[in-house]
Amino acid sequence: MKLAADVLSCVEYYRSAKFKRLRDSTKAEYRRYIELLRQKHGHKPVKLMTTRFAEMGARRTPRSSACRRVEKLKILCRFAVRRGYRPDNPAAAVELLGGAGGTYEP
């Protein structure tokens, strides 16, 4: 089964060398946020994702986790671009402001 239509090809990302090189604790954090996205939006093709979608997802979460959610979305979108599933990264335009970890600013 080709995973191009799966939201951001999450399973394929988990199998990537880049993901496998992460520490176990980092993998667990990434999976926590990625699986939330996959449960809610796994039926939608990644090529239809917009910057507005990325911003709306951040607004609907507490500020403390909005930054982390957007960061993981950016990572997945970069992966989708590298794999040729999309020509651009719609999450790249979502700005995170603040210090380490930042806070999302709509």
Stockholm file with secondary structure:
# STOCKHOLM 1.0

chainA/1-106         MKLAADVLSCVEYYRSAKFKRLRDSTKAEYRRYIELLRQKHGHKPVKLMTTRFAEMGARRTPRSSACRRVEKLKILCRFAVRRGYRPDNPAAAVELLGGAGGTYEP
#=GR chainA/1-106 SS CCCTTSGGGHHHHHTSHHHHTSCHHHHHHHHHHHHHHHHHHTTSCGGGCCHHHHHHHHHTSCHHHHHHHHHHHHHHHHHHHHTTSCSSCGGGGCCEESSTTCEECC
#=GC SS_cons         CCCTTSGGGHHHHHTSHHHHTSCHHHHHHHHHHHHHHHHHHTTSCGGGCCHHHHHHHHHTSCHHHHHHHHHHHHHHHHHHHHTTSCSSCGGGGCCEESSTTCEECC
//
